Amino acid sequence: MPLHGPRDPKNKGYPYGVRITVAGIDCYSVGAEGRREADSLKSQLEHAEGVTEAEVVHYG
């Protein structure tokens, strides 16, 4: 099964997202338009309570 990026309001896929692990469960964040935005989102999510891992994912 292919992995597709999250959809934006214009029905285009975002090229980046952030995968996080919370309490042993893999989750995916909202999409990001660029690597810089995804890195910023990752930095914020890494400091959230319960997050044990975070990584930027490129859907391209």
Secondary structure, DSSP 8 states (H G I E B T S, - for coil): ------B-TTS-B-SEEEEEEETTEEEE---BSSHHHHHHHHHHHHTSTTEEEEEEEE--
